[in-house]
C-alpha cells in the first residue's frame, strides 16, 4: 500500500482525505521554517507501516536423480492450480548429471528457495538425508528444516500449503501429515 493512499484514506486518517500541500507560485518568496519541520500525514503513514513481511516458505527437493526431483517439483507445482506457486528448488543428482547427492547443489537449492520465511527440505532416501543432516548439523542451512515425509506426497503437501500462504509451522505439519496418507 502506498503512503499516498494511506494518507488519503478516510478510514486511516480519521476523517476526510488530507489535501496535499500546494507549492507556492514561483515568484512568491519563501521563508525557511523557524522550528523543526512538521511531519506530514503521508510521512507519518509511511513510518507507521510494518516492515516488509518475509516471502513464502520455500520447498527444496533433494533426490539422487535430477529427473526425479524435477518431475516431482513439476507435479507439485501443477497441483497448486491457477495460483502462483511457492518457490521450489531441486537438488537432484550430482553436478555432472550423474546419480548421487551433492552438498553443493543442496546449498544452492536452499538459497534459491529461501525468501525469509523458512525452507522445508524433503529427501528421497539414504545419502540425500545424510547430506542434508550433515549440512544442518554444520550450521550451513540456517533457514532450512528437514522433514520426515514421503517424497512425492510430502512435496505436494508442502508446495500446496506454502503456495496457499501457510507459515513454516503449517507447511511442516502438512508435509509430515503426508506420512499418514493411506492408499489402500
ZIGI-V999420 format. One record per backbone hydrogen bond with DSSP energy under -0.5 kcal/mol. CO is the residue of the C=O (numbers start at 1). NH is the residue of the N-H. Records with the same first field share a line. If there is no record, write none. Layout:
CO = NH + NH
This chain:
2 = 6
3 = 7
4 = 8
5 = 8 + 9
7 = 18
8 = 10
9 = 12 + 13
10 = 14 + 15
25 = 28
27 = 29
40 = 44
41 = 45
42 = 46
43 = 47
44 = 48
45 = 49
46 = 49
56 = 117
58 = 120
59 = 89
60 = 62 + 122
61 = 63 + 91
62 = 124
63 = 93
64 = 100
65 = 69
66 = 70
67 = 71
68 = 72
69 = 73
70 = 74
71 = 75
72 = 76
73 = 77
74 = 78
75 = 79
77 = 80
78 = 81
83 = 85
87 = 59
89 = 61
91 = 63
94 = 97
98 = 94
100 = 93
102 = 106
103 = 107
104 = 108
105 = 109
106 = 110
107 = 111
108 = 112
109 = 113
110 = 114
115 = 55
118 = 58
119 = 145
120 = 60
121 = 147
122 = 62
125 = 128 + 129
126 = 129 + 130
127 = 131
128 = 132
129 = 133
130 = 134
131 = 135
132 = 136
133 = 137
134 = 138
135 = 140 + 141
136 = 139
141 = 144
143 = 119
145 = 121
147 = 149
150 = 154
151 = 155
152 = 156
153 = 157
154 = 158
155 = 159
156 = 160
157 = 161
158 = 162
159 = 86 + 163
160 = 164
161 = 166
162 = 165
166 = 57
167 = 171
168 = 172
169 = 173
170 = 174
171 = 175
172 = 176
173 = 177
174 = 178
175 = 178
176 = 179
177 = 180
178 = 181
